[in-house]
Amino acid sequence: MHIPDAYLSPSTEAVAYGAMAPVWFVAARRTRAELTSRQAPLLSIGAAFCFAVQMFNIPALGGTTAHALGAALLAILVGPWAAVLGLTLTLAIQALLFGDGGILSLGANCFDMAFVAPMAAFGVYRLLAGSSEFGSRRRLLACGLGAYAGTVLASLSAGILLGLQPSLAHDLAGHALYCPFGLNVAVPAMVLSHLLVAGPAEAIITVAAVAYLAHSFPELLRSHARVRIGQTLRLTKVLGWALVLTPLGLLAAGSAWGEWGAQELRDMVGYTPTGVERAHRIIRPLLPDYGLPNPAGKPWEVAGYLLSALVGAGVILAFTRALARRARPENTGLAVGSSKFGAAPEWMFQPNPSILADGPIKEPWLERTLLKMRSTVARAIASEDVARSPGWLQPIHPLAKTIGFATALLAVAMARSMAPLIALALMVLVLAHGSRVPLKPYLARVAGAVVFFGAFTAGPVALQAVTPGPAAFGVLGVEVSRAGLGVAAIVVLRLACGIGLALLWHSTTRWNDLLGSLRSLLVPRSFLASAALAYRYLFVLMEALGDMVDARRSRQVGAAERRHVQAYAGAGAAILFAKSMSFTEELHMAMLSRSFEGETAARERRGWTPFDVTAAAAGVAALTLVLVLRSGHAL
């Protein structure tokens, strides 16, 4: 049902945009006035779900394909006007990023799928549902019939727009300039495929989704219910599974009716319409046809389809989240003065009343940042608990452990292929599990560091303008080669292995023992002194920051204005700078009075055991193996 560019005449496209302009205006105003905080997450997740549903192609009549729309489900959950905006965003992302539907014909596609479909579906649904409860048989039947009616009427609208083109625009020989099929062909073809295939699919998906939500997420469907963040996250996970399954849409072969290319039209009608032959895309899609350009085999096609699903859904979630950011609070249903003890003041029914500010203001980012920094440093200090636990790596001699990890890090840096890096990554995970390191925060820290540093290392390697060799896909004129993708993957694996090894080494070794092992390896005393002092100084400074924030919060009533926060930030920075200078001088004088030169006291003095020798030799063996593989690869 996605009409491509050049299938409609310019006059038809202009009329479609003109018809949709007031619809978009009214939808924006109605959504801003009616969308509640309870419906805001449903709009975001529902629009992304519509995008995912439209990627599941279903075999239809005559070797063509069709797909559901998700319009009825979105209209039922958030209302028809909010559904207009959500589906418009979905169709715009499909046209701009993936070339699914034309950019010039976006108005016509929005008229069919973002206006006719949700409005008709919601009208039939409200007519049949009445006052029945969500999850009841009558409500589910109304959902299914509304979805079916909306899909069929949208296909009828698309068929009429396509079927009118031969009469509106043709040359002297009678050849159509745009869509070559008249009303007698376009309308039955479009309506029958949706009447028999896409309509039932839309009804089944809508009924199943509403029944699932009524059973698993009843708070999202009830009026005056408070929606918690955990429920939204659970629903987002369900959306994630739908996105992962989108490559199943590749099983249906063939194109949708009315979405053929120039050569396919020539084979069907004997000529290529002039408008189609002269058509060109204004904007080059990032992932044309939901895949990588020139995919080399089915795995690349599946990977491109899955990547398109993730990218499209992510963009839609971001845009709809911004659209629904100013959703009005849900009406609690309590009236002023309804208390049996007398009239209650109006401010008691206002959520989060603000005393100092005129409107609700978010918690200042400065406070959030400082408190998070303090908790992070506290967790780093608390990592000594892991180093004291009876795991695999904790009993090893610190010097042997340092030698083993250092040589393993060299092996990671010298590796040129993915096989040894994958083996090292698996070894790190096994050692972390055996050493009783909490895997979830450990993996989160590794992933965060890889994402941060990988943006500056792997990204430029992958996005390189290379002309020799096959290109995987193009972004803004820059060709991304498969060789570049392979090198970027190796860089990311190196980062993951190196960061994982360093964190595992730090987590399973007490701080004094770690510094003592570095001193045994002839690391300069000045460096060890700075590290030992910084470890303690940073924690004391973060504690001072946290105390300042707590003191300010305990003396503040309501939400602070932005200028007050800025003044507090400036004064706090000056105070912290002064405290930092004073504390540094005190530490320096304490060092001089005690003749501290960076030496660290070892926890225990003991000789090496055979297990320690094995641990040190393991890192050396890994480095040796990588060097052997590297020399063999070079030969």
NUMARDREN-316337 format. One record per residue (C-alpha): x, y, z. Coordinates in steps of 0.1 Angstrom, whole numbers, plus 5000, padded with zeros to 4 digits. Example, Ala and Ser with C-alpha at 12.3 -4.5 7.8 and 13.67 -1.06 7.14 Angstrom:
! residues 2
512349555078
513749895071
END
This chain:
! residues 635
500050005000
503150225000
502750424968
506250504953
507250824937
506150884901
503050654905
500950964911
500751284890
502051604906
498551734908
497351434927
500251454951
499551824957
495851754964
496851484988
499251715007
496551985007
494051745022
496451625049
497651965060
494552045080
494451695093
498051725106
497152065122
494151935140
495951615150
498751815165
496452035185
494151755196
497151535206
498651815227
495351875245
494251515249
497351295252
497851195288
501051085306
499550735307
499250725269
502650885261
504650555263
501950375243
502350635215
506050585213
506050205216
502950175194
504350375166
507550165166
505349855167
503549975136
506850015118
507849655128
504449505118
504749665083
508049475078
506249135080
505349065044
502548815037
502048625004
498948774986
497148724953
498948694920
502448644935
502348974953
502749054990
500849255016
501349355052
499349475082
499349835092
498949855130
496850165126
493850025144
495849915174
497450255178
494150435174
492550215201
495350265225
496050645222
493150775202
492750845164
494351185163
497551075181
497550775158
497551005128
500851165141
502450835150
501650675117
502750985098
506150975115
506350605107
505650655070
508050955068
510850745083
510150465059
510350695029
513350895040
515650615054
514450305035
512850425003
509550245012
506950474997
507750794978
508751114993
506651314970
503751074975
504051085013
500851295015
498951034996
500350745017
499550935049
495950995037
495450625031
497350475061
497650755086
494150905082
491650675066
492850355084
492950475120
489850695117
487750415101
489050155125
488450365156
484950465144
483850095139
485550005171
483750265192
480450185176
480649815184
482549825217
480050035237
480850045274
482349695275
485549625295
488949585280
489649215274
485949125271
484748935241
482649225228
485649465231
487949215213
485449155186
485049525181
488849565179
489049295152
486249425131
487449785134
490949685123
489649485093
487349775082
490150035085
492649825064
490149755037
488950115034
492550235033
493349995004
490250114986
491450474990
494950374976
493350184947
491250484937
494250714938
496250474916
493350394893
492650754885
496150824871
495650684835
492650914831
494351224846
497751204828
498551024795
500351094763
498951124727
499350754722
497150684752
499950554774
499750654810
502450884823
502250744858
500450444872
499350244840
496350054856
492850204856
490150184882
488949854869
492249694877
493749894906
490749894929
489949514927
493649434930
494249644960
490949574978
491049194973
494549144986
493649335017
490149195020
491548835020
495048865034
496149195050
492749265066
492548935085
496148975095
495449325108
492449195128
494448905143
497349125153
495049385168
492949135188
496048945200
497849265211
494749415229
494149075247
497849055257
497849415270
494649355289
496149045306
499749155311
499549535313
496049625325
497449955340
498150085305
494550045294
492650155325
491750515331
493250695361
495850415365
499450515374
502050375349
505350285364
508650285345
509149915350
505949845330
507150065301
510449875301
508649545300
506649655271
509749785253
511249435257
508249295239
508849545211
512449425210
511349065203
509049185175
512049365159
514249065162
511648855144
511249095115
513548895091
510748645089
509148905065
511848805039
510248465035
507448605013
508748654978
507548914954
506649284955
503549444969
500949544942
501649894929
505249904941
507049774911
510149914894
510450044859
511549714844
508749524860
506249764847
507649734812
507349354814
503749374825
502249644802
504849664774
506150014781
507550224809
505450524819
507250844811
506950974847
508350654861
511250654837
512251004846
511750964883
514650984906
514950994943
515451334959
517151184990
519250874988
517950625014
520350515041
519250145039
517350115006
514549845006
515349765043
518749615034
522349685026
523049774989
524249484969
523949224996
526248924991
524048635001
521148565024
523048635056
523848995046
520249035035
518948925069
521449135087
520349445067
516749375073
517349345111
519549655111
516749845093
514249735119
516349845148
517350185132
513750265121
512250175155
514950365174
514350685154
510550655158
510950605195
513150905198
510851135178
507651025194
509151055229
509951415221
506451465207
504851325238
507151495263
504551765272
501651515277
499251645303
498951465337
496351195339
493151305356
492851135389
489151165391
489151345424
487251665427
488151965448
486051975479
485051605476
486351515511
483651435536
485551645562
485151965541
486452125509
490152035502
492352295487
493152275451
496952255455
496551915472
495451765439
498251905419
501151665413
504651785425
503652145434
506452405429
506952685453
509852875439
509252815402
506252895381
506252555363
507652205369
511452195364
513551875362
515951795389
519151995382
521651795362
524451925385
523051745415
522351425396
525851425382
527551485415
525551215433
526150965405
529851035406
529950985444
528050655440
530450545413
533550615434
531950445463
531450135442
535050145431
536250155467
533849875475
535349665448
537849555475
535049325486
535449125454
539249115458
538748955493
536348695481
537548335476
537548325438
539848175412
542148485407
542148625442
544648375458
547248425430
550348615439
549948975428
553148985408
552248665390
548748795383
550249125370
552648945346
549848725333
547349015327
550049235312
551148975287
547448895279
546949265272
549949255248
548348955231
545149155226
547049445211
549049215188
546049005175
545149055139
542248815135
538948765153
539448405164
542048475192
540148775203
536948585207
538848315226
540348575249
536948735255
535348395264
538348335287
537748665304
534048585310
534948245325
537548395348
535148675359
532448415367
534948195386
536348485405
532848585417
532848915400
529149045396
528748995358
525949245352
527749555364
531049425351
529649385316
527849715318
531149895326
532849715297
530149795273
529950155283
533750195278
533650015245
530850235232
532650555243
536050475230
534850275200
533050585186
536450745181
538350435169
536150185152
533850445135
536550625115
537950285105
534650155091
533550485075
536450525050
536150635014
537550344995
536950274959
538649934954
536749624964
533049574970
531249834992
528849725018
526650035018
526950415015
526250685040
526251045029
528550975000
531050775021
531450415011
531750155039
533749865027
533449515040
537149525047
536549835068
533749665087
536049365094
538849595107
536249785128
534949465143
538549365153
539049705169
535849675189
536849325200
540349455210
538749725231
536349475248
539049225256
541549495268
539049675290
537649345303
541149225313
542049555330
538749565350
539149195360
542749255371
541649555392
538549395406
540349075418
543449245433
543649465464
544849815458
548049785479
548949455464
548349595429
550649885435
553249655451
553249435421
553849735398
556649845420
558249505416
558149565379
560249885383
557350125378
558550475389
557850565425
556450905416
553750735395
552850495423
552750785449
550350985426
548150675421
547950595458
547050945468
544651005439
542750695449
542050835484
541851205473
539151135447
536950955472
537251235498
536551495472
533451305459
532251275495
532551655499
530551705467
527851475479
527651635513
527251975496
524351855475
522651685505
523052005526
521452215498
518551975493
517751965530
517352345531
515352385499
511552375496
510052305462
511852315428
514652575423
514652815395
517352785368
519153105379
519352975415
520852645403
523452835382
524353055412
524752745434
526952575407
529252875405
529552915443
530052535447
532752525421
534652805439
534352635473
535452295459
538452455442
539452615475
538952285494
540952105468
543952335471
543852315509
543551945509
546451905484
548652115506
547751915537
548551585518
551851725506
552851825541
551851495555
553951315528
557051525537
556651465574
556451095569
559051065541
556450895518
558050805484
555350585470
556250255486
553250035494
552949785521
552249435508
549449245525
551648945529
555148835519
555148485505
556848285477
555348175445
553347855443
553047635412
549647775407
551148125406
553748015380
550947865359
548948185360
551848395349
552748145322
549148145308
549448515298
552848445282
551448145264
548548355250
550948615238
553148355222
550248185204
549048525190
552548605177
552748255161
549348305144
550348655133
553548535117
551648255100
549048505087
551848735074
553548445055
END
